[in-house]
Amino acid sequence: MEIINLTSILTIKFDIYSSRTGSNIKVGMHSAGDDSTIEITPNILSVGEWQTVTWDVSGVSDIVKSAIDEIIVTVVNADAENTFYVDNFYAELPPDPGSVNLVSRITVIGVLGHKNLVCRITTLKKNSLNLVSRISVVYTAVVLNLVSRITVIGVLGHKNLVCRITTLKENSLNLVSRVTSLVVTNKNLVCRLSVYFITSSTNLVSRLTSLLTDSSNLVARLTSRVVSGANLVSRLNSRVVTGSDLVCRISVYYISATSNLIARLTSLKVTSKNLVSRLISRVVTGESLVCRLTALKETSINLVARISVYYITATSNLVSRLTSLIVTSEDLVSRLTSLKETEKNLVSRLTSLKETEKNLVSRLNVYYITASTNLVCRINVYYIISSKNLVARISVNYLDAFMWGEEAPASGEDYAAWAVCTDGAGSPPNVIGDDNWGIAVILSGQIIHSTVKDFGYTGNKLISFNTNTYESGSGTGTLSIRGQDTSFLIDAATPTWEAYSTPIRKTWRYTQLKASKE
């Protein structure tokens, strides 16, 4: 038979069929390498069925496995009849030396793909995976071969780096050709620098040295005397007066135009265009800045006149307004120093003791006038309960205290008799003792309406009700409260009653209390 190379093979498998169980048959392989034989005696487990046998040859040297020339079958037990078959004899490849198995990738020599590092470095088979092949194979001028791309001189396109540098064939791929060729194209860099006789935008030197006046020639624009917007120097040196001639605008004296800067500075013709004439001209106009400062003609245009002219009492004369003693709203000082009492006299308003809304100090210092114009009075007077009295509104809580049924309450508390209260139907409530100052009695199902209390102003306030303040009663009842900003009758159906348990904050001016028993 043909010699079979099983180098690196670790496992051999075959199928066997036998009419007897047990180890009765031996299978072997002969090696021509060292004239030895390796054998296995499979154990048949079931009769009449195919059985796969796995043969481990990992311990057999590659010298033996590299030259298999015979497969030998030997009967080792013939004491009974036996029919057997051997089929499907094959070798299993070793595990894939994948990217996980670093040792396998380093030591396996066979070319098994890009995962095999040693194969990629040492094999001479030319492909993109073999790094050494790409570097050392010189005769293949392809993009995969790095050395070929560097050393092959033939013009093979943009892939050949050396070719692009050394070839003199003129195209955009040839770097050296673009530098050294004298053919004038926008691809030839040196040609654009050194060719003088071509006046085109691609020829840089031509643009510098050509005297042809156009926007492409940089030097021509600097040195040409032709006056145009493109000629930078001519715009500086030309004496022709135009908006494009910079020097002309600065140095030409005799033209008083907006385009001539010097003319505007030195010309004595008084116009808004002539800057200097506006400063030194004595003609009094809004355009003459100096005239406005120094002229004594008193107008709103003359700034100095407004400041230094004393005898003109006009709104435009600032000093006059400060120093004049004539009392007008225009005279600032007279408003400060005059004691004549008017709203225009600021000091008069401060120092006069005559109490009016115009006199600020009077409003602050006069204590005995309880008017809305007297600020201090509104702040300091405690005993007047009105919207004008700020302190009373803020701090005098007892002035708003009110008692029902007590003839002699504490100082500052107002009071009302039981007789002016009602049982909710227009009659006085039940009272034990004096009808006015006795003890009110509320039986089941009865109510008492207090009089409607007027606090005197609408604004935020804390309302609190207490019972049994001066005498002790008995039993329990329910308190309710109602109120609004306008007055209402004692037994009116509105406003709506609210249950009262703790002090409540309201803005009502008028309020009323109800006591009831279920």
C-alpha positions as CSV (number, residue, x, y, z in Angstrom):
1,M,0.0,0.0,0.0
2,E,1.0,3.7,-0.3
3,I,3.0,5.0,2.6
4,I,0.8,7.2,4.9
5,N,2.3,10.1,7.0
6,L,0.6,10.4,10.3
7,T,3.0,12.9,11.8
8,S,1.4,15.0,14.6
9,I,-1.7,12.7,14.6
10,L,-2.7,11.9,18.2
11,T,-5.9,9.7,17.7
12,I,-6.9,7.0,15.1
13,K,-10.5,5.7,14.9
14,F,-12.2,2.7,13.1
15,D,-15.5,0.8,13.2
16,I,-15.6,-3.0,13.9
17,Y,-18.4,-5.6,13.7
18,S,-18.1,-9.0,15.3
19,S,-20.2,-12.1,16.0
20,R,-18.4,-12.8,19.3
21,T,-17.8,-10.6,22.3
22,G,-14.5,-10.1,24.0
23,S,-10.9,-9.3,22.9
24,N,-10.5,-11.9,20.1
25,I,-9.1,-9.7,17.3
26,K,-5.9,-7.5,17.1
27,V,-5.4,-4.5,14.7
28,G,-1.9,-3.2,14.0
29,M,0.0,-0.8,11.8
30,H,3.5,-1.4,10.4
31,S,6.0,1.4,10.0
32,A,8.6,1.4,7.3
33,G,10.4,4.1,9.2
34,D,11.9,1.8,11.8
35,D,10.3,-1.5,10.8
36,S,8.2,-1.7,13.9
37,T,4.5,-2.4,14.5
38,I,2.0,-0.7,16.8
39,E,-1.2,-2.7,17.8
40,I,-4.5,-2.5,19.7
41,T,-6.8,-5.3,20.8
42,P,-10.4,-3.9,21.0
43,N,-12.9,-5.3,23.4
44,I,-16.2,-6.2,21.6
45,L,-19.1,-5.4,23.9
46,S,-22.1,-6.4,21.8
47,V,-22.5,-9.0,19.0
48,G,-24.2,-8.0,15.7
49,E,-23.5,-4.2,16.1
50,W,-21.0,-1.8,14.8
51,Q,-18.7,-0.4,17.5
52,T,-16.3,2.6,17.1
53,V,-12.8,2.0,18.5
54,T,-10.6,5.0,19.6
55,W,-6.9,4.4,19.4
56,D,-4.6,6.8,21.3
57,V,-1.3,7.1,19.4
58,S,-0.1,10.3,21.1
59,G,2.7,8.3,22.8
60,V,4.0,7.0,19.5
61,S,6.9,8.9,18.0
62,D,6.5,10.8,14.7
63,I,9.3,8.7,13.2
64,V,7.1,5.6,13.5
65,K,3.9,7.5,12.4
66,S,5.5,9.2,9.5
67,A,5.9,6.0,7.3
68,I,2.9,3.7,7.8
69,D,2.9,1.1,5.0
70,E,0.6,-1.8,6.3
71,I,-2.5,-2.4,8.3
72,I,-2.5,-5.8,9.9
73,V,-5.5,-7.8,11.4
74,T,-4.6,-10.8,13.6
75,V,-7.0,-13.4,15.3
76,V,-5.8,-14.0,18.8
77,N,-8.6,-16.4,20.0
78,A,-9.9,-18.9,17.5
79,D,-11.6,-21.4,19.9
80,A,-15.0,-20.5,18.4
81,E,-16.4,-19.4,15.1
82,N,-16.3,-15.6,14.6
83,T,-17.3,-13.4,11.7
84,F,-15.9,-9.8,11.8
85,Y,-15.6,-6.7,9.7
86,V,-13.2,-3.6,10.0
87,D,-14.3,-0.4,8.3
88,N,-14.1,3.5,8.2
89,F,-10.4,3.6,9.3
90,Y,-9.4,7.3,9.8
91,A,-7.1,9.6,11.7
92,E,-8.3,12.6,13.8
93,L,-6.4,15.9,13.3
94,P,-4.9,17.5,16.4
95,P,-6.8,20.4,18.1
96,D,-6.9,23.7,16.2
97,P,-3.9,25.8,17.4
98,G,-6.3,28.8,17.8
99,S,-5.7,32.2,19.2
100,V,-6.3,30.9,22.7
101,N,-3.5,28.3,22.6
102,L,-0.3,30.5,22.5
103,V,2.1,27.5,22.6
104,S,0.3,25.8,19.8
105,R,0.5,29.0,17.7
106,I,4.2,29.2,18.4
107,T,5.3,25.6,17.9
108,V,3.0,24.2,15.1
109,I,5.0,24.3,11.9
110,G,2.2,23.4,9.5
111,V,0.6,26.3,7.6
112,L,-2.8,26.3,9.4
113,G,-3.9,30.0,9.0
114,H,-3.3,33.4,10.4
115,K,-3.6,32.2,14.0
116,N,-0.3,30.3,13.6
117,L,2.4,32.8,14.5
118,V,5.4,30.6,13.6
119,C,3.9,29.7,10.2
120,R,3.4,33.4,9.4
121,I,7.0,34.1,10.3
122,T,9.0,31.2,8.8
123,T,7.0,29.8,5.9
124,L,8.0,30.9,2.4
125,K,4.5,30.4,1.0
126,K,3.6,33.9,-0.4
127,N,0.3,35.3,1.0
128,S,-0.8,38.2,3.0
129,L,-0.7,36.2,6.2
130,N,3.0,35.3,5.9
131,L,5.0,38.3,7.2
132,V,8.4,36.9,6.2
133,S,7.1,36.1,2.7
134,R,5.9,39.6,2.2
135,I,9.3,41.0,3.3
136,S,11.7,38.6,1.6
137,V,10.0,37.5,-1.7
138,V,11.6,40.0,-4.1
139,Y,10.3,38.8,-7.4
140,T,6.6,39.4,-6.9
141,A,5.6,43.0,-7.5
142,V,2.3,43.0,-5.7
143,V,0.8,45.2,-3.0
144,L,1.2,42.4,-0.5
145,N,5.0,42.2,-0.9
146,L,6.6,45.0,1.1
147,V,10.1,44.6,-0.3
148,S,8.7,44.4,-3.8
149,R,7.0,47.7,-3.4
150,I,10.3,49.3,-2.3
151,T,12.8,47.7,-4.7
152,V,10.9,47.1,-7.9
153,I,11.8,49.9,-10.3
154,G,9.1,49.3,-12.9
155,V,6.3,51.8,-12.9
156,L,3.5,49.7,-11.4
157,G,1.2,52.5,-10.2
158,H,0.7,54.2,-6.9
159,K,1.4,51.0,-5.0
160,N,5.1,51.1,-5.9
161,L,6.7,53.7,-3.5
162,V,10.2,53.6,-5.0
163,C,8.8,53.9,-8.5
164,R,7.0,57.0,-7.5
165,I,10.2,58.6,-6.1
166,T,12.8,57.6,-8.8
167,T,10.9,57.3,-12.1
168,L,11.0,60.3,-14.5
169,K,7.8,59.4,-16.2
170,E,5.6,62.5,-15.6
171,N,2.4,61.9,-13.8
172,S,0.8,62.8,-10.6
173,L,1.9,59.5,-9.0
174,N,5.6,60.2,-9.6
175,L,6.8,62.4,-6.7
176,V,10.2,63.2,-8.1
177,S,8.9,63.9,-11.5
178,R,6.6,66.5,-10.1
179,V,9.7,68.2,-8.4
180,T,12.3,68.0,-11.2
181,S,10.3,68.0,-14.5
182,L,10.4,71.3,-16.4
183,V,7.1,70.6,-18.2
184,V,4.9,73.4,-17.0
185,T,1.8,72.0,-15.4
186,N,0.2,72.5,-12.0
187,K,1.6,69.0,-11.1
188,N,5.2,70.1,-11.5
189,L,6.2,71.9,-8.3
190,V,9.7,73.0,-9.3
191,C,8.5,74.1,-12.7
192,R,6.0,76.4,-11.0
193,L,8.9,77.9,-9.0
194,S,11.6,78.3,-11.6
195,V,9.9,79.0,-15.0
196,Y,9.9,82.8,-15.5
197,F,8.3,83.3,-18.8
198,I,4.8,81.9,-18.1
199,T,2.4,84.4,-16.5
200,S,-0.2,82.2,-15.1
201,S,-1.7,81.7,-11.7
202,T,0.1,78.3,-11.4
203,N,3.6,79.8,-11.9
204,L,4.5,81.3,-8.5
205,V,7.8,82.9,-9.7
206,S,6.0,84.4,-12.7
207,R,3.5,85.9,-10.4
208,L,6.3,87.6,-8.4
209,T,8.5,88.9,-11.2
210,S,6.1,89.5,-14.1
211,L,5.3,93.2,-14.7
212,L,2.0,92.4,-16.2
213,T,-0.6,94.2,-14.1
214,D,-3.3,91.8,-13.0
215,S,-4.5,90.3,-9.7
216,S,-2.4,87.2,-10.3
217,N,1.0,89.0,-10.3
218,L,1.8,89.9,-6.7
219,V,4.9,92.0,-7.4
220,A,3.2,93.9,-10.2
221,R,0.5,94.9,-7.8
222,L,3.3,96.3,-5.5
223,T,5.5,98.1,-8.1
224,S,3.2,99.1,-10.9
225,R,2.3,102.7,-11.2
226,V,-1.0,101.9,-12.9
227,V,-3.6,103.2,-10.6
228,S,-6.2,100.4,-9.9
229,G,-7.7,98.7,-6.9
230,A,-5.4,95.8,-7.6
231,N,-2.1,97.8,-7.4
232,L,-1.2,98.2,-3.7
233,V,1.7,100.6,-4.2
234,S,0.0,102.8,-6.7
235,R,-2.8,103.2,-4.1
236,L,-0.1,104.5,-1.7
237,N,1.9,106.8,-4.1
238,S,-0.5,108.0,-6.7
239,R,-1.5,111.7,-6.6
240,V,-4.8,111.0,-8.3
241,V,-7.5,111.7,-5.7
242,T,-9.7,108.7,-5.5
243,G,-11.1,106.6,-2.6
244,S,-8.7,103.8,-3.6
245,D,-5.5,106.0,-3.3
246,L,-4.5,105.8,0.4
247,V,-1.6,108.3,0.3
248,C,-3.5,110.8,-1.8
249,R,-6.2,110.8,0.9
250,I,-3.6,111.6,3.5
251,S,-1.2,114.1,1.8
252,V,-3.3,116.1,-0.7
253,Y,-4.1,119.4,1.0
254,Y,-6.2,121.4,-1.4
255,I,-9.1,119.0,-1.8
256,S,-11.8,119.3,1.0
257,A,-13.6,116.1,0.4
258,T,-14.5,113.2,2.7
259,S,-12.0,111.0,0.9
260,N,-9.1,113.4,1.8
261,L,-8.2,112.8,5.5
262,I,-5.6,115.7,5.7
263,A,-7.9,118.1,4.0
264,R,-10.4,117.4,6.7
265,L,-7.8,118.1,9.3
266,T,-6.2,121.3,7.9
267,S,-8.8,123.0,5.8
268,L,-10.3,126.1,7.4
269,K,-13.5,125.7,5.6
270,V,-16.0,125.1,8.3
271,T,-18.0,121.9,7.5
272,S,-18.6,118.7,9.3
273,K,-16.0,117.1,7.0
274,N,-13.2,119.4,8.2
275,L,-12.2,118.0,11.6
276,V,-9.7,120.8,12.6
277,S,-11.8,123.6,11.3
278,R,-14.6,122.4,13.6
279,L,-12.1,122.7,16.5
280,I,-10.6,126.2,15.9
281,S,-13.3,128.0,13.9
282,R,-15.0,130.9,15.8
283,V,-18.2,130.5,13.9
284,V,-20.8,129.4,16.4
285,T,-22.5,126.4,14.9
286,G,-23.1,122.8,16.1
287,E,-20.3,121.7,14.0
288,S,-17.6,123.9,15.6
289,L,-16.6,122.0,18.8
290,V,-14.2,124.7,20.2
291,C,-16.7,127.5,19.5
292,R,-19.2,125.6,21.6
293,L,-16.7,125.5,24.4
294,T,-15.4,129.2,24.4
295,A,-18.1,131.3,22.9
296,L,-19.9,133.6,25.3
297,K,-23.0,133.7,23.3
298,E,-25.5,131.9,25.6
299,T,-27.2,129.1,23.7
300,S,-27.8,125.4,24.5
301,I,-25.1,124.7,21.9
302,N,-22.4,126.7,23.7
303,L,-21.2,124.4,26.5
304,V,-19.0,126.9,28.3
305,A,-21.6,129.6,28.1
306,R,-24.0,127.3,29.9
307,I,-21.4,126.9,32.6
308,S,-19.8,130.3,33.1
309,V,-22.4,133.0,32.2
310,Y,-23.9,134.2,35.5
311,Y,-26.4,136.7,34.5
312,I,-28.7,134.6,32.4
313,T,-31.3,132.7,34.4
314,A,-32.3,130.2,31.8
315,T,-32.5,126.4,31.8
316,S,-29.6,126.2,29.5
317,N,-27.3,128.1,31.9
318,L,-26.0,125.6,34.4
319,V,-24.1,128.1,36.7
320,S,-27.0,130.5,36.7
321,R,-29.2,127.7,37.9
322,L,-26.8,127.0,40.7
323,T,-26.1,130.5,42.0
324,S,-29.2,132.6,41.2
325,L,-31.4,133.4,44.3
326,I,-34.5,133.7,42.2
327,V,-36.7,130.9,43.4
328,T,-37.7,128.8,40.4
329,S,-37.6,125.2,39.7
330,E,-34.7,125.9,37.4
331,D,-32.5,127.5,40.1
332,L,-30.9,124.6,41.9
333,V,-29.2,126.6,44.6
334,S,-32.1,128.8,45.4
335,R,-34.2,125.7,45.8
336,L,-31.7,124.6,48.4
337,T,-31.1,127.8,50.3
338,S,-34.3,129.8,50.1
339,L,-36.6,129.6,53.0
340,K,-39.6,130.5,51.0
341,E,-41.8,127.5,51.4
342,T,-42.8,125.9,48.1
343,E,-42.4,122.5,46.7
344,K,-39.5,123.9,44.7
345,N,-37.5,124.8,47.8
346,L,-35.8,121.7,48.9
347,V,-34.3,123.1,52.1
348,S,-37.5,124.9,53.0
349,R,-39.2,121.5,52.9
350,L,-36.5,120.1,55.2
351,T,-36.3,122.8,57.9
352,S,-39.8,124.4,58.0
353,L,-41.9,123.4,61.0
354,K,-45.1,124.2,59.3
355,E,-46.8,120.9,58.9
356,T,-47.7,120.2,55.3
357,E,-47.0,117.4,53.0
358,K,-44.4,119.6,51.3
359,N,-42.3,119.9,54.6
360,L,-40.3,116.7,54.9
361,V,-38.8,117.5,58.3
362,S,-42.1,118.7,59.7
363,R,-43.6,115.5,58.7
364,L,-40.8,113.7,60.6
365,N,-40.6,115.8,63.8
366,V,-44.2,117.0,64.6
367,Y,-45.7,114.6,67.1
368,Y,-49.0,116.2,67.9
369,I,-50.6,116.1,64.5
370,T,-52.2,112.8,63.8
371,A,-52.5,113.1,60.1
372,S,-51.5,110.9,57.2
373,T,-49.0,113.6,56.2
374,N,-47.2,113.3,59.6
375,L,-44.8,110.3,59.2
376,V,-43.5,110.4,62.8
377,C,-46.9,110.7,64.3
378,R,-48.0,107.7,62.3
379,I,-45.0,105.8,63.6
380,N,-45.0,106.9,67.3
381,V,-48.6,107.6,68.4
382,Y,-49.9,104.6,70.2
383,Y,-53.3,105.7,71.3
384,I,-55.0,106.4,68.0
385,I,-56.5,103.4,66.2
386,S,-56.7,104.3,62.6
387,S,-55.2,103.3,59.3
388,K,-53.0,106.4,59.5
389,N,-51.4,105.2,62.7
390,L,-48.7,102.6,61.6
391,V,-47.5,101.7,65.1
392,A,-51.0,101.3,66.4
393,R,-51.8,99.0,63.5
394,I,-48.6,97.0,64.2
395,S,-48.1,96.8,68.0
396,V,-51.2,98.0,69.9
397,N,-53.1,94.7,70.1
398,Y,-55.1,95.5,73.2
399,L,-56.8,98.4,71.4
400,D,-58.7,95.8,69.4
401,A,-59.8,93.8,72.5
402,F,-63.6,93.5,73.0
403,M,-65.7,92.0,75.8
404,W,-69.4,91.0,75.9
405,G,-71.2,90.9,79.2
406,E,-68.4,92.5,81.3
407,E,-69.1,95.9,82.7
408,A,-65.6,96.7,83.9
409,P,-63.0,94.9,81.6
410,A,-59.2,95.6,81.7
411,S,-57.9,99.0,80.6
412,G,-58.0,99.5,76.9
413,E,-60.7,96.8,76.3
414,D,-63.9,97.9,74.7
415,Y,-67.2,96.1,75.8
416,A,-70.9,95.6,75.1
417,A,-73.8,94.5,77.3
418,W,-75.7,91.2,76.8
419,A,-78.8,93.2,76.1
420,V,-77.4,94.3,72.7
421,C,-76.7,90.7,71.7
422,T,-79.5,88.4,70.3
423,D,-80.7,84.9,70.4
424,G,-80.4,84.7,66.6
425,A,-84.1,85.8,66.2
426,G,-83.9,89.5,67.3
427,S,-84.4,88.9,71.1
428,P,-81.9,89.3,73.9
429,P,-80.3,86.0,75.1
430,N,-81.1,84.3,78.4
431,V,-79.1,85.9,81.3
432,I,-78.9,84.9,85.0
433,G,-78.7,88.0,87.2
434,D,-78.3,91.5,85.7
435,D,-79.8,91.5,82.1
436,N,-76.7,93.5,80.9
437,W,-73.8,92.1,82.9
438,G,-75.0,88.8,84.3
439,I,-74.1,85.2,83.2
440,A,-75.5,84.2,79.8
441,V,-77.2,80.8,79.7
442,I,-77.4,78.7,76.5
443,L,-79.6,75.7,76.6
444,S,-79.7,72.8,74.2
445,G,-80.7,74.1,70.7
446,Q,-80.1,77.8,71.6
447,I,-77.6,80.3,70.3
448,I,-76.2,83.7,71.1
449,H,-75.1,86.3,68.4
450,S,-72.6,88.9,69.6
451,T,-72.6,92.4,68.2
452,V,-70.7,92.9,64.9
453,K,-67.2,94.1,65.8
454,D,-65.6,96.9,63.6
455,F,-61.8,96.7,63.7
456,G,-61.5,100.0,61.8
457,Y,-59.4,98.8,58.9
458,T,-59.1,95.9,56.4
459,G,-55.8,94.1,56.7
460,N,-54.1,91.1,58.1
461,K,-54.9,90.4,61.8
462,L,-54.8,87.5,64.2
463,I,-58.3,86.9,65.8
464,S,-58.6,85.1,69.2
465,F,-61.7,84.3,71.3
466,N,-61.7,83.4,75.0
467,T,-64.6,82.4,77.3
468,N,-64.8,82.6,81.2
469,T,-62.3,85.5,81.2
470,Y,-63.8,87.3,84.3
471,E,-66.2,84.7,85.7
472,S,-66.3,80.9,85.6
473,G,-69.2,79.1,83.9
474,S,-70.1,75.5,83.4
475,G,-70.8,73.1,80.6
476,T,-69.6,73.1,77.0
477,G,-70.7,74.7,73.8
478,T,-69.6,75.5,70.3
479,L,-68.0,78.7,69.1
480,S,-68.3,80.0,65.5
481,I,-67.0,83.1,63.7
482,R,-67.8,85.0,60.6
483,G,-66.7,88.3,59.0
484,Q,-66.1,90.4,55.8
485,D,-64.8,93.7,54.7
486,T,-68.2,95.4,54.7
487,S,-70.7,95.8,57.6
488,F,-73.6,93.4,58.1
489,L,-76.6,93.1,60.4
490,I,-76.4,91.1,63.7
491,D,-78.8,88.3,62.6
492,A,-78.1,88.5,58.8
493,A,-78.0,85.2,56.9
494,T,-74.6,86.1,55.5
495,P,-71.6,85.9,55.7
496,T,-71.2,82.2,56.3
497,W,-70.2,80.9,59.8
498,E,-66.9,79.1,60.3
499,A,-66.1,76.8,63.3
500,Y,-63.7,78.3,65.7
501,S,-61.2,76.3,67.8
502,T,-57.8,78.1,67.7
503,P,-56.8,81.7,66.8
504,I,-57.2,82.4,63.1
505,R,-55.6,85.0,60.8
506,K,-58.0,87.1,58.7
507,T,-58.2,90.4,56.8
508,W,-61.8,91.2,57.7
509,R,-62.7,94.6,59.0
510,Y,-66.0,93.4,60.5
511,T,-66.3,90.2,62.5
512,Q,-68.9,88.4,64.8
513,L,-69.0,85.6,67.3
514,K,-71.7,82.9,67.8
515,A,-72.0,80.6,70.8
516,S,-74.3,77.5,70.5
517,K,-75.2,74.2,72.2
518,E,-76.4,71.1,70.4
